[in-house]
Amino acid sequence: MHLVAILRRLLALPAFRRLFAMRVLTQAADGTLQVGMASYILFSPQSQPNAWSIVTVLAITLLPFSLLGPFVSILLDHWSRRQSAVVVDLVRAVIGIAIAVIVGSGHRTPTSQTVLYLLLLVALSLNRFLLAGLSAGMHHTVPRNEFLNASAVMPMIGPAGVMVGGGTAAAIRLIGSDYMPTYRADAIIFCVASAIWVASALLALGFSRGALGPDRTDRPIAPGSSVAEVGRGMVAAFGHLWHRPPALLGLVMITCQRFGFGLLSVAVMLMYRNYFHAQAEVNSALLSFGAWGAATGLGFVLSAALVPPLTRWIGMSATASLLLLLSAVVQAAPGSIFQPWALVTSGFFLGWFAQSFKICVDTLVQAHVEEDVKGRVFVLYDGIFNAAIVVASVFGALVLPVTGASHAVFWGMSAGYAVLAVVFWFGSRRIGTHRFNEGTELGI
């Protein structure tokens, strides 16, 4: 009921309501694209993926913006974030159609696959740029004392959008493959993603040009700014964070936490593809992995109901530490039992606690980072967040068997969460626990 009250209060704000709808649509399109990509690359009848093929998919999905983000992040603090959203969504709509044409042709030549990967790389990198811009502009849509609630709701609607888009894409693939070749069903998925991006761009046009910031646009910057200038901008962002230890501690901790969750995702994907199912059982493997993904996504969505009341009860720093400790417990059991029911159950709780911890960190960044560098910091946040997953996938490729089933790795992840909980607990006390409550009702 408390979550319903929060949603009613926030959605009564017209600017937040429009930002909310944009986030749902753009992440629904993102989920559609990602499921279409996984379906075409990992769950095709002729493939039996190992960890390195998953590394390839994750690297295409996440790494480019982690590397290029610093070079474009400064733009979010100089260009209209609303205008950036419109342009990015329309460009991605065009890319989605181009991908659909390549996939729908049915040809898997080296040239066509190279072009396909490049287009996917650009589309997914642009998505990270857009989400960083929406996060940086969120504080323009809500009052300061609502930062925690808004930071709780935004990560909830993102996974909800991804679940809707991913579910739509999975349904198209599973139903369509009964009536047409699987590659044509995959092509339809990419067309649907394009249509959703167009709808998101139309919503963004409802904002005035400066509604999402930045506050100052009198500092002109060209897209071809020198590496030195970009470097100075990122150094300034790091320096800003250094003097705001609550936000810095949160970013360091979530990087480590995301490494563990990324390693888990690779292991689980391998288990559903190569441990629980035979190579030919692609649709069954996709459905089973989809059940784990749905349970994890449901946990993501419910995180908005957990963090605000828990924070009011025990404070932000204790909440973050408790979430890491609970992740350690669930990862140990049932998370280390190699049965489908156990993985789905643990996926729900680990997704719940992981996304709840992200809400805590989002709130710390919103509350402690100034507007002039917020775009750069959120791009940095997004970059290290996703780079940690890619690094985790490479680590998984080195240590996991082809089936993904390794008790040593799973127990090691549990121990890692426990260590993070202890570090955050003592680190926040050294900084001062009262500083972690800024941006919440407790910090008013």
KOLGUKE-518164 format. One record per residue: residue number from 1; z, x, y of N, C-alpha, C in turn. Coordinates in steps of 0.02 Angstrom, whole numbers. Example, Ala and Ser with C-alpha at 12.3 -4.5 7.8 and 13.67 -1.06 7.14 Angstrom:
# KOLGUKE-518164
R     n      npz      npx      npy     capz     capx     capy      cpz      cpx      cpy
R     1      390      660     -284      390      615     -225      390      660     -165
R     2      354      642     -112      357      684      -53      394      645        2
# end
This chain:
# KOLGUKE-518164
R     n      npz      npx      npy     capz     capx     capy      cpz      cpx      cpy
R     1        0       41      -60        0        0        0        0       43       63
R     2       36      100       59       37      144      117      -33      170      133
R     3      -71      187       81     -139      211       91     -182      157      124
R     4     -173       95      103     -211       40      133     -195       34      207
R     5     -131       42      224     -110       39      295     -142       95      335
R     6     -143      156      305     -174      213      339     -248      199      351
R     7     -283      175      300     -354      162      306     -368      109      360
R     8     -327       57      360     -337        5      411     -329       34      481
R     9     -278       75      490     -264      103      556     -321      150      578
R    10     -344      192      532     -397      239      549     -464      205      558
R    11     -479      157      515     -544      124      519     -548       76      578
R    12     -491       63      610     -493       24      672     -519       65      730
R    13     -523      132      719     -551      177      770     -626      182      760
R    14     -668      157      806     -740      154      795     -772      222      778
R    15     -750      275      813     -780      341      800     -763      366      730
R    16     -700      357      710     -682      379      643     -718      337      590
R    17     -726      273      603     -760      229      555     -831      253      543
R    18     -866      272      596     -935      296      588     -936      364      552
R    19     -889      408      569     -885      473      535     -870      463      461
R    20     -826      416      446     -809      397      377     -872      378      339
R    21     -912      333      368     -972      310      334    -1022      366      325
R    22    -1029      409      375    -1074      467      369    -1053      511      311
R    23     -988      524      306     -963      568      253     -977      538      184
R    24     -967      473      177     -980      440      113    -1054      448       95
R    25    -1098      433      142    -1170      435      126    -1194      505      112
R    26    -1175      553      154    -1202      620      144    -1177      651       79
R    27    -1114      634       60    -1089      662       -3    -1113      623      -63
R    28    -1131      559      -54    -1164      523     -108    -1232      554     -123
R    29    -1268      572      -69    -1332      606      -79    -1322      674     -112
R    30    -1269      709      -92    -1255      774     -121    -1239      767     -195
R    31    -1198      717     -213    -1183      705     -284    -1245      687     -324
R    32    -1289      648     -294    -1352      630     -327    -1394      692     -340
R    33    -1399      735     -290    -1438      796     -297    -1408      842     -350
R    34    -1342      850     -350    -1311      896     -397    -1318      872     -469
R    35    -1309      807     -480    -1318      781     -548    -1391      787     -569
R    36    -1436      774     -523    -1507      783     -539    -1523      855     -558
R    37    -1493      902     -521    -1504      973     -535    -1475      992     -603
R    38    -1412      970     -616    -1380      986     -680    -1418      954     -738
R    39    -1441      893     -727    -1479      858     -779    -1542      896     -796
R    40    -1577      919     -745    -1642      953     -755    -1633     1023     -784
R    41    -1580     1058     -763    -1573     1129     -782    -1529     1137     -843
R    42    -1471     1103     -846    -1422     1115     -899    -1424     1066     -956
R    43    -1447     1004     -942    -1444      952     -994    -1513      928    -1013
R    44    -1560      974    -1015    -1626      958    -1041    -1628      973    -1116
R    45    -1669      938    -1154    -1669      947    -1227    -1683     1019    -1249
R    46    -1721     1057    -1210    -1741     1124    -1231    -1692     1179    -1211
R    47    -1635     1161    -1181    -1589     1213    -1158    -1522     1209    -1193
R    48    -1494     1267    -1206    -1425     1271    -1230    -1390     1321    -1184
R    49    -1359     1297    -1132    -1334     1342    -1080    -1275     1384    -1103
R    50    -1273     1445    -1080    -1214     1487    -1086    -1182     1492    -1017
R    51    -1129     1531    -1013    -1093     1535     -949    -1137     1562     -893
R    52    -1185     1607     -911    -1226     1636     -859    -1275     1585     -828
R    53    -1298     1537     -868    -1340     1485     -840    -1300     1441     -792
R    54    -1236     1431     -808    -1193     1393     -763    -1180     1433     -699
R    55    -1172     1499     -707    -1165     1542     -648    -1225     1533     -602
R    56    -1285     1530     -631    -1345     1523     -591    -1344     1458     -551
R    57    -1326     1403     -585    -1324     1339     -551    -1272     1340     -495
R    58    -1212     1366     -509    -1160     1367     -458    -1178     1414     -401
R    59    -1210     1469     -417    -1230     1516     -365    -1281     1483     -318
R    60    -1329     1447     -347    -1378     1411     -306    -1343     1358     -264
R    61    -1295     1324     -294    -1261     1269     -260    -1215     1293     -204
R    62    -1179     1348     -215    -1123     1364     -171    -1129     1430     -133
R    63    -1162     1480     -163    -1157     1547     -135    -1197     1558      -71
R    64    -1258     1530      -65    -1298     1546       -5    -1262     1533       60
R    65    -1230     1475       66    -1196     1461      129    -1135     1504      138
R    66    -1104     1526       84    -1048     1572       90    -1070     1637      121
R    67    -1131     1658      106    -1158     1721      134    -1187     1711      203
R    68    -1221     1655      213    -1255     1643      277    -1212     1606      327
R    69    -1159     1575      303    -1117     1534      347    -1095     1568      411
R    70    -1070     1631      407    -1049     1663      470    -1105     1669      521
R    71    -1168     1672      499    -1223     1680      546    -1243     1614      579
R    72    -1222     1559      550    -1237     1494      581    -1174     1459      606
R    73    -1115     1483      586    -1053     1449      604    -1043     1446      680
R    74    -1064     1500      713    -1054     1502      785    -1093     1446      820
R    75    -1147     1422      787    -1187     1368      815    -1146     1304      821
R    76    -1100     1292      774    -1059     1231      775    -1012     1231      835
R    77    -1000     1289      865     -957     1292      925     -998     1294      989
R    78    -1066     1288      983    -1109     1290     1041    -1158     1231     1043
R    79    -1180     1207      986    -1228     1153      983    -1193     1086      971
R    80    -1225     1033      991    -1199      966      977    -1193      955      901
R    81    -1133      940      878    -1123      930      806    -1156      866      782
R    82    -1160      817      826    -1196      755      808    -1270      770      798
R    83    -1299      808      843    -1370      823      837    -1384      866      775
R    84    -1338      911      760    -1345      952      700    -1346      908      638
R    85    -1303      857      637    -1301      812      578    -1366      775      569
R    86    -1395      750      624    -1458      713      620    -1513      758      592
R    87    -1520      817      621    -1575      862      601    -1566      884      528
R    88    -1504      902      509    -1492      926      441    -1508      872      390
R    89    -1487      810      402    -1500      757      353    -1574      742      347
R    90    -1611      743      402    -1682      729      398    -1720      786      363
R    91    -1700      847      376    -1732      904      342    -1718      899      266
R    92    -1657      882      248    -1642      877      176    -1679      819      143
R    93    -1692      765      181    -1731      710      153    -1801      734      134
R    94    -1831      774      178    -1898      801      163    -1895      848      103
R    95    -1843      890       99    -1836      935       43    -1828      897      -22
R    96    -1789      842      -21    -1780      802      -81    -1845      775     -108
R    97    -1889      752      -64    -1955      728      -86    -1996      784     -117
R    98    -1994      843      -85    -2031      901     -112    -2005      919     -182
R    99    -1940      918     -191    -1912      933     -257    -1935      881     -308
R   100    -1935      818     -288    -1956      764     -333    -2028      775     -356
R   101    -2071      797     -311    -2141      809     -329    -2146      865     -380
R   102    -2108      920     -370    -2110      976     -417    -2084      955     -486
R   103    -2027      922     -486    -1996      902     -550    -2040      850     -585
R   104    -2066      801     -546    -2105      748     -575    -2172      770     -604
R   105    -2195      829     -583    -2258      854     -611    -2252      874     -684
R   106    -2191      890     -705    -2180      909     -774    -2197      981     -790
R   107    -2219     1019     -741    -2238     1089     -753    -2179     1135     -738
R   108    -2165     1181     -784    -2111     1229     -774    -2140     1300     -773
R   109    -2183     1312     -726    -2211     1379     -718    -2162     1422     -679
R   110    -2166     1488     -686    -2121     1531     -646    -2125     1517     -572
R   111    -2186     1504     -547    -2193     1491     -475    -2159     1426     -455
R   112    -2171     1373     -493    -2141     1308     -475    -2065     1310     -480
R   113    -2039     1347     -530    -1967     1351     -537    -1935     1392     -481
R   114    -1971     1444     -459    -1945     1484     -402    -1942     1442     -339
R   115    -1995     1403     -326    -1996     1360     -267    -1941     1307     -273
R   116    -1933     1280     -333    -1881     1229     -344    -1812     1257     -327
R   117    -1796     1316     -353    -1731     1346     -341    -1721     1360     -266
R   118    -1774     1383     -232    -1768     1397     -160    -1754     1333     -121
R   119    -1788     1279     -139    -1777     1215     -105    -1707     1189     -118
R   120    -1683     1194     -180    -1615     1174     -195    -1565     1215     -156
R   121    -1578     1279     -152    -1535     1325     -114    -1529     1303      -42
R   122    -1586     1287      -10    -1585     1268       60    -1549     1200       69
R   123    -1565     1152       25    -1535     1086       31    -1460     1088       25
R   124    -1435     1126      -23    -1363     1128      -34    -1327     1170       19
R   125    -1361     1222       44    -1331     1261       98    -1325     1219      162
R   126    -1377     1180      175    -1374     1136      234    -1318     1085      227
R   127    -1305     1063      166    -1250     1016      156    -1183     1046      176
R   128    -1172     1108      158    -1109     1141      176    -1104     1149      252
R   129    -1159     1164      284    -1159     1170      357    -1141     1103      389
R   130    -1170     1049      363    -1156      983      390    -1083      964      381
R   131    -1055      975      321     -986      956      308     -938      997      352
R   132     -954     1060      363     -912     1100      407     -914     1072      478
R   133     -972     1050      500     -978     1020      566     -939      955      572
R   134     -942      913      520     -905      850      521     -830      863      522
R   135     -808      913      484     -737      930      483     -714      955      552
R   136     -756      998      582     -739     1025      647     -737      971      701
R   137     -777      919      692     -780      865      742     -731      809      730
R   138     -697      809      673     -654      753      656     -599      740      707
R   139     -571      794      736     -515      784      782     -535      748      846
R   140     -601      741      857     -624      702      914     -621      627      900
R   141     -609      608      838     -611      538      820     -542      508      808
R   142     -490      549      806     -422      524      793     -372      558      840
R   143     -315      526      854     -263      560      893     -230      614      852
R   144     -196      661      886     -168      720      853     -118      702      799
R   145      -77      651      810      -25      635      760      -54      603      697
R   146     -120      592      697     -153      564      637     -192      618      599
R   147     -183      681      617     -220      734      583     -207      734      507
R   148     -144      727      487     -128      727      416     -161      669      380
R   149     -155      609      409     -184      550      377     -260      555      373
R   150     -291      578      428     -363      584      428     -386      639      379
R   151     -348      694      376     -364      748      330     -354      726      258
R   152     -310      676      247     -300      650      180     -357      603      160
R   153     -380      563      208     -432      514      193     -500      547      184
R   154     -516      597      226     -582      628      222     -596      660      154
R   155     -551      701      126     -564      727       60     -567      674        6
R   156     -536      616       19     -540      561      -29     -610      531      -30
R   157     -638      518       30     -702      485       32     -759      531       11
R   158     -749      597       20     -800      644       -3     -811      638      -78
R   159     -759      649     -119     -767      641     -191     -788      570     -211
R   160     -764      519     -175     -785      451     -190     -861      445     -182
R   161     -887      473     -127     -959      472     -117     -996      511     -170
R   162     -969      569     -189    -1001      609     -241    -1001      570     -308
R   163     -946      535     -322     -942      496     -384     -994      441     -385
R   164    -1001      406     -328    -1050      353     -324    -1121      381     -333
R   165    -1136      434     -296    -1202      464     -302    -1214      494     -370
R   166    -1164      529     -397    -1171      559     -463    -1178      506     -517
R   167    -1139      451     -511    -1144      397     -560    -1212      364     -557
R   168    -1239      355     -497    -1305      326     -490    -1358      371     -522
R   169    -1352      436     -509    -1400      484     -538    -1396      485     -614
R   170    -1334      484     -641    -1326      485     -713    -1355      422     -745
R   171    -1345      365     -712    -1372      303     -739    -1449      305     -739
R   172    -1478      331     -685    -1551      337     -682    -1576      380     -739
R   173    -1542      436     -751    -1564      483     -804    -1557      451     -872
R   174    -1499      421     -886    -1486      395     -953    -1528      334     -969
R   175    -1538      290     -920    -1578      230     -932    -1653      247     -928
R   176    -1670      287     -877    -1740      304     -868    -1770      343     -925
R   177    -1729      385     -958    -1755      426    -1013    -1776      384    -1073
R   178    -1756      319    -1074    -1779      275    -1128    -1849      250    -1116
R   179    -1873      255    -1054    -1937      226    -1036    -1988      277    -1011
R   180    -1966      338     -999    -2010      388     -971    -1985      457     -990
R   181    -2025      510     -983    -2000      577     -995    -1940      592     -950
R   182    -1894      633     -975    -1833      646     -937    -1847      678     -869
R   183    -1900      718     -864    -1914      751     -801    -1935      701     -748
R   184    -1967      646     -768    -1985      595     -719    -1924      555     -696
R   185    -1878      543     -742    -1815      511     -722    -1778      556     -672
R   186    -1780      622     -685    -1748      669     -639    -1781      667     -570
R   187    -1847      659     -569    -1883      656     -505    -1861      595     -464
R   188    -1850      539     -497    -1826      479     -463    -1759      492     -430
R   189    -1716      530     -465    -1650      546     -438    -1656      581     -370
R   190    -1702      628     -365    -1710      665     -302    -1738      620     -247
R   191    -1779      572     -264    -1804      524     -214    -1747      481     -187
R   192    -1702      461     -232    -1644      421     -210    -1601      462     -162
R   193    -1590      526     -177    -1551      569     -132    -1583      571      -63
R   194    -1649      576      -60    -1683      579        5    -1671      515       45
R   195    -1673      457       12    -1663      394       46    -1592      390       76
R   196    -1543      416       40    -1474      414       64    -1466      460      124
R   197    -1499      518      124    -1495      564      182    -1525      532      244
R   198    -1578      494      237    -1607      460      295    -1557      410      323
R   199    -1524      373      279    -1474      325      302    -1417      359      340
R   200    -1395      418      316    -1342      455      349    -1364      479      419
R   201    -1427      500      425    -1453      522      490    -1454      465      539
R   202    -1472      406      516    -1473      347      560    -1403      330      585
R   203    -1354      338      542    -1284      326      562    -1263      376      616
R   204    -1282      439      607    -1262      491      654    -1290      476      724
R   205    -1348      445      727    -1378      429      792    -1336      379      832
R   206    -1290      346      798    -1246      299      833    -1193      334      876
R   207    -1181      398      865    -1137      437      908    -1175      459      971
R   208    -1140      465     1025    -1170      498     1083    -1178      573     1067
R   209    -1219      607     1103    -1236      676     1086    -1175      722     1084
R   210    -1126      712     1128    -1068      755     1129    -1005      727     1097
R   211    -1012      671     1061     -953      635     1035     -912      676      985
R   212     -944      720      948     -909      760      898     -896      832      921
R   213     -909      845      985     -899      911     1011     -960      955      998
R   214     -954     1019     1016     -896     1051     1045     -883     1030     1118
R   215     -823     1044     1142     -805     1023     1209     -847     1058     1262
R   216     -865     1121     1249     -906     1159     1296     -973     1175     1264
R   217    -1025     1158     1300    -1093     1176     1277    -1129     1216     1330
R   218    -1090     1247     1376    -1120     1286     1430    -1124     1360     1412
R   219    -1117     1374     1346    -1122     1444     1324    -1183     1449     1279
R   220    -1243     1457     1308    -1304     1454     1269    -1307     1510     1216
R   221    -1334     1491     1160    -1343     1540     1106    -1407     1523     1068
R   222    -1444     1573     1051    -1507     1562     1017    -1497     1569      942
R   223    -1539     1534      901    -1533     1541      829    -1540     1613      805
R   224    -1576     1654      843    -1587     1723      822    -1537     1771      852
R   225    -1476     1747      866    -1425     1790      894    -1415     1852      851
R   226    -1397     1907      884    -1391     1970      848    -1334     1968      798
R   227    -1341     2010      747    -1288     2015      697    -1224     2037      731
R   228    -1229     2080      781    -1169     2104      815    -1132     2046      849
R   229    -1170     2001      880    -1138     1944      914    -1105     1898      863
R   230    -1140     1885      808    -1110     1844      756    -1047     1878      728
R   231    -1052     1943      719     -994     1980      694     -935     1975      741
R   232     -948     1980      806     -893     1973      855     -862     1903      851
R   233     -906     1854      842     -879     1786      837     -834     1776      777
R   234     -853     1805      720     -813     1798      659     -749     1840      664
R   235     -753     1898      696     -693     1938      707     -644     1899      750
R   236     -670     1864      801     -627     1823      843     -595     1767      803
R   237     -632     1737      756     -604     1685      715     -549     1712      670
R   238     -561     1771      639     -509     1803      598     -448     1820      639
R   239     -459     1846      700     -402     1862      743     -363     1800      762
R   240     -399     1746      774     -366     1682      790     -321     1660      731
R   241     -348     1665      671     -310     1646      611     -249     1692      602
R   242     -257     1756      616     -203     1804      605     -141     1785      645
R   243     -152     1755      703      -96     1735      746      -73     1663      732
R   244     -101     1633      681      -81     1566      659      -67     1568      585
R   245      -11     1598      566        3     1611      495        5     1550      450
R   246       25     1490      472       22     1433      426      -50     1420      401
R   247      -99     1421      447     -168     1410      428     -193     1468      385
R   248     -175     1530      402     -198     1588      364     -171     1587      293
R   249     -106     1572      285      -77     1568      218     -111     1513      177
R   250     -123     1456      209     -157     1402      173     -226     1423      148
R   251     -265     1458      190     -332     1479      169     -330     1530      113
R   252     -283     1576      115     -277     1625       62     -259     1591       -4
R   253     -211     1545       -1     -188     1512      -61     -242     1467      -92
R   254     -280     1432      -49     -330     1387      -77     -389     1426     -106
R   255     -401     1486      -81     -452     1528     -111     -433     1546     -183
R   256     -371     1565     -192     -347     1582     -260     -345     1520     -305
R   257     -322     1464     -277     -318     1403     -316     -388     1380     -338
R   258     -436     1386     -293     -503     1365     -308     -535     1409     -361
R   259     -515     1473     -364     -539     1517     -417     -518     1489     -485
R   260     -456     1468     -491     -432     1440     -554     -469     1376     -572
R   261     -480     1333     -523     -513     1270     -537     -587     1282     -555
R   262     -618     1331     -523     -687     1348     -540     -694     1374     -611
R   263     -647     1417     -631     -647     1443     -699     -639     1387     -750
R   264     -595     1340     -734     -585     1282     -778     -649     1242     -785
R   265     -684     1231     -730     -746     1191     -731     -799     1222     -776
R   266     -806     1289     -772     -855     1323     -815     -836     1316     -888
R   267     -772     1326     -904     -749     1321     -973     -760     1251    -1001
R   268     -743     1201     -961     -750     1132     -984     -824     1114     -994
R   269     -867     1135     -949     -938     1121     -956     -966     1152    -1021
R   270     -946     1213    -1035     -967     1245    -1097     -940     1208    -1158
R   271     -878     1186    -1155     -849     1152    -1213     -885     1086    -1227
R   272     -900     1048    -1175     -935      984    -1187    -1007      995    -1209
R   273    -1038     1049    -1188    -1108     1061    -1206    -1114     1096    -1274
R   274    -1069     1143    -1289    -1078     1186    -1348    -1022     1182    -1400
R   275     -966     1151    -1383     -909     1149    -1429     -901     1080    -1461
R   276     -905     1028    -1420     -897      960    -1446     -962      928    -1469
R   277    -1019      955    -1447    -1084      923    -1463    -1134      976    -1485
R   278    -1182      953    -1526    -1237      996    -1548    -1288     1002    -1492
R   279    -1332     1052    -1498    -1381     1065    -1445    -1425     1005    -1431
R   280    -1444      968    -1483    -1490      911    -1474    -1456      850    -1443
R   281    -1390      849    -1441    -1354      790    -1416    -1344      793    -1340
R   282    -1400      797    -1304    -1394      809    -1232    -1365      749    -1195
R   283    -1386      688    -1213    -1360      630    -1179    -1286      619    -1194
R   284    -1267      631    -1256    -1196      625    -1274    -1154      676    -1237
R   285    -1180      738    -1233    -1144      790    -1196    -1138      773    -1123
R   286    -1192      746    -1094    -1191      727    -1023    -1141      671    -1011
R   287    -1139      621    -1056    -1091      567    -1049    -1019      591    -1055
R   288    -1007      635    -1103     -939      661    -1113     -916      702    -1053
R   289     -960      746    -1030     -942      785     -971     -934      740     -911
R   290     -975      688     -908     -969      639     -854     -901      605     -853
R   291     -872      593     -913     -806      562     -917     -753      609     -887
R   292     -759      674     -903     -713      723     -873     -722      726     -797
R   293     -785      727     -775     -799      729     -704     -774      667     -668
R   294     -780      608     -700     -757      546     -670     -681      546     -664
R   295     -647      571     -716     -574      574     -714     -550      622     -659
R   296     -584      679     -655     -566      727     -602     -580      698     -533
R   297     -637      665     -526     -654      634     -462     -605      579     -443
R   298     -582      541     -492     -532      489     -478     -468      521     -452
R   299     -449      578     -482     -392      615     -456     -402      637     -385
R   300     -463      661     -369     -479      680     -300     -467      621     -253
R   301     -493      563     -272     -489      504     -229     -416      484     -218
R   302     -375      485     -270     -306      463     -264     -262      512     -226
R   303     -288      572     -211     -248      621     -175     -225      594     -108
R   304     -266      552      -78     -248      525      -12     -185      481      -15
R   305     -170      453      -74     -111      412      -81      -48      453      -94
R   306      -56      517     -112        0      558     -132       28      600      -75
R   307      -16      632      -37        7      683       10       47      656       69
R   308       23      605      105       62      583      164      134      562      148
R   309      147      519       98      217      502       84      258      560       58
R   310      227      603       17      264      660       -9      282      709       46
R   311      236      718       94      249      762      150      305      736      194
R   312      305      670      206      360      642      245      427      648      211
R   313      426      651      145      488      655      106      516      726      104
R   314      474      775       88      499      843       78      468      895      125
R   315      421      875      168      390      923      213      326      952      184
R   316      284      980      228      219     1005      208      224     1066      162
R   317      266     1114      179      268     1176      139      294     1162       69
R   318      345     1120       63      371     1103       -4      320     1063      -44
R   319      283     1019      -10      231      980      -44      178     1025      -74
R   320      154     1073      -34      102     1119      -58      127     1160     -117
R   321      188     1185     -113      216     1225     -168      224     1183     -231
R   322      247     1120     -223      256     1076     -281      189     1061     -314
R   323      137     1051     -275       72     1035     -304       46     1093     -347
R   324       56     1154     -324       36     1212     -364       77     1217     -428
R   325      141     1204     -423      184     1206     -483      164     1152     -533
R   326      150     1092     -510      128     1038     -555       61     1055     -588
R   327       17     1089     -551      -46     1111     -581      -33     1159     -639
R   328       16     1204     -630       33     1251     -684       56     1214     -746
R   329       97     1163     -737      124     1125     -793       68     1088     -830
R   330       26     1053     -793      -27     1013     -824      -79     1058     -857
R   331      -93     1116     -826     -142     1162     -857     -116     1188     -924
R   332      -50     1196     -930      -22     1219     -993      -26     1165    -1046
R   333       -8     1104    -1029      -10     1047    -1075      -13      983    -1034
R   334      -65      943    -1046     -113      945    -1101     -175      987    -1089
R   335     -178     1024    -1033     -239     1059    -1014     -263     1112    -1062
R   336     -219     1138    -1105     -239     1190    -1152     -247     1164    -1223
R   337     -251     1098    -1230     -265     1067    -1296     -339     1052    -1298
R   338     -374     1080    -1344     -447     1075    -1345     -470     1012    -1382
R   339     -454      956    -1352     -477      891    -1375     -504      853    -1314
R   340     -556      811    -1324     -584      776    -1266     -533      736    -1227
R   341     -488      700    -1261     -439      659    -1225     -393      702    -1183
R   342     -375      761    -1210     -329      805    -1174     -363      833    -1111
R   343     -426      852    -1117     -462      880    -1060     -473      828    -1005
R   344     -488      766    -1026     -497      712     -977     -432      698     -941
R   345     -377      695     -979     -312      682     -949     -292      737     -900
R   346     -298      799     -922     -280      854     -878     -328      859     -819
R   347     -393      842     -830     -441      842     -775     -420      795     -719
R   348     -394      737     -738     -371      689     -688     -315      719     -646
R   349     -264      746     -680     -206      771     -644     -222      835     -605
R   350     -262      879     -635     -280      940     -599     -324      925     -538
R   351     -369      877     -546     -408      856     -488     -364      825     -434
R   352     -315      785     -455     -269      753     -408     -230      805     -369
R   353     -202      853     -406     -160      903     -372     -202      952     -331
R   354     -261      971     -356     -304     1018     -320     -327      988     -253
R   355     -350      926     -255     -374      895     -193     -315      881     -145
R   356     -257      865     -173     -198      855     -131     -179      919      -95
R   357     -185      976     -131     -171     1040      -99     -222     1054      -44
R   358     -284     1035      -56     -335     1045       -4     -319     1003       58
R   359     -293      944       49     -273      903      107     -221      940      148
R   360     -173      971      115     -122     1010      150     -154     1065      192
R   361     -201     1102      162     -233     1157      197     -277     1131      254
R   362     -314     1077      241     -354     1047      295     -312     1030      355
R   363     -253     1001      342     -208      982      397     -184     1043      435
R   364     -167     1096      399     -145     1158      432     -199     1186      477
R   365     -261     1185      453     -316     1212      494     -328     1168      555
R   366     -329     1102      544     -340     1056      601     -286     1065      654
R   367     -223     1073      633     -167     1075      679     -159     1142      715
R   368     -179     1197      683     -163     1263      710     -222     1300      740
R   369     -284     1277      728     -343     1313      752     -369     1278      815
R   370     -383     1317      866     -407     1289      929     -481     1269      925
R   371     -500     1223      970     -567     1195      970     -622     1248      977
R   372     -610     1299     1017     -663     1348     1031     -686     1386      969
R   373     -643     1391      919     -662     1428      858     -660     1384      796
R   374     -648     1319      805     -639     1276      747     -701     1273      703
R   375     -760     1271      733     -821     1270      693     -827     1332      650
R   376     -814     1390      679     -818     1453      641     -766     1455      585
R   377     -706     1432      600     -653     1434      550     -668     1387      492
R   378     -695     1328      507     -711     1282      452     -770     1307      410
R   379     -817     1341      441     -871     1371      401     -843     1428      359
R   380     -798     1468      387     -765     1521      349     -726     1490      291
R   381     -689     1437      305     -651     1401      254     -698     1379      198
R   382     -752     1345      216     -799     1320      167     -830     1377      127
R   383     -845     1432      161     -877     1488      128     -833     1520       75
R   384     -770     1535       93     -726     1567       44     -706     1519      -11
R   385     -702     1455        7     -686     1402      -42     -738     1402      -97
R   386     -802     1403      -78     -856     1400     -127     -870     1468     -160
R   387     -861     1522     -122     -871     1588     -152     -821     1599     -208
R   388     -760     1572     -200     -710     1580     -253     -732     1547     -318
R   389     -768     1491     -313     -792     1458     -373     -846     1500     -406
R   390     -891     1529     -367     -944     1570     -395     -914     1632     -428
R   391     -867     1665     -395     -833     1723     -425     -799     1703     -490
R   392     -768     1644     -490     -734     1620     -550     -785     1609     -607
R   393     -845     1584     -590     -895     1572     -642     -920     1638     -671
R   394     -927     1689     -629     -946     1755     -655     -891     1783     -700
R   395     -830     1776     -678     -774     1797     -720     -774     1760     -787
R   396     -788     1694     -784     -792     1654     -845     -847     1678     -891
R   397     -904     1697     -863     -959     1722     -904     -940     1786     -940
R   398     -896     1824     -910     -874     1888     -940     -821     1879     -994
R   399     -777     1829     -986     -720     1823    -1030     -722     1764    -1077
R   400     -763     1714    -1063     -763     1654    -1105     -813     1660    -1162
R   401     -798     1633    -1220     -848     1629    -1273     -900     1576    -1255
R   402     -956     1573    -1292    -1009     1526    -1276     -985     1454    -1282
R   403     -933     1442    -1322     -905     1374    -1329     -858     1356    -1272
R   404     -836     1406    -1233     -789     1393    -1179     -717     1388    -1201
R   405     -704     1387    -1265     -636     1376    -1292     -598     1442    -1298
R   406     -552     1454    -1254     -511     1515    -1255     -440     1498    -1231
R   407     -392     1496    -1278     -324     1481    -1258     -296     1533    -1210
R   408     -314     1595    -1219     -289     1647    -1175     -309     1634    -1102
R   409     -371     1614    -1091     -395     1600    -1024     -359     1539     -995
R   410     -352     1487    -1035     -320     1426    -1010     -246     1437     -994
R   411     -211     1474    -1036     -141     1489    -1021     -135     1536     -961
R   412     -184     1581     -954     -184     1625     -895     -192     1586     -831
R   413     -234     1533     -831     -241     1490     -772     -175     1456     -755
R   414     -139     1434     -806      -73     1403     -794      -25     1452     -761
R   415      -23     1512     -786       20     1564     -757        0     1579     -685
R   416      -65     1579     -672      -89     1593     -604      -66     1540     -554
R   417      -69     1477     -574      -44     1423     -530       30     1432     -515
R   418       68     1451     -566      140     1460     -556      154     1516     -506
R   419      117     1570     -511      125     1626     -464      109     1603     -393
R   420       55     1565     -385       36     1541     -318       90     1496     -289
R   421      121     1455     -331      175     1411     -307      233     1452     -278
R   422      251     1505     -313      306     1548     -291      288     1584     -225
R   423      226     1609     -222      205     1645     -162      204     1599     -101
R   424      178     1538     -110      176     1492      -54      246     1472      -32
R   425      291     1461      -80      359     1441      -65      394     1493      -21
R   426      391     1556      -42      425     1608       -5      388     1626       59
R   427      320     1624       57      281     1639      116      294     1589      173
R   428      297     1525      156      308     1474      207      378     1479      236
R   429      425     1500      197      493     1508      223      498     1569      269
R   430      461     1619      254      460     1677      298      429     1660      366
R   431      376     1618      365      343     1598      427      385     1548      466
R   432      418     1503      429      456     1449      461      429     1382      439
R   433      466     1346      397      439     1284      368      423     1232      421
R   434      460     1231      478      447     1182      529      376     1188      558
R   435      347     1248      557      281     1258      584      227     1225      541
R   436      242     1213      478      194     1182      433      190     1106      442
R   437      235     1077      481      234     1006      491      194      984      552
R   438      166     1032      590      125     1014      647       63      976      624
R   439       44      925      663      -13      884      644        5      827      599
R   440       70      819      583       94      763      543      145      724      584
R   441      166      667      556      217      628      590      281      669      600
R   442      294      716      554      354      756      558      350      807      615
R   443      288      822      636      280      873      688      270      845      757
R   444      278      779      765      268      748      830      326      767      877
# end
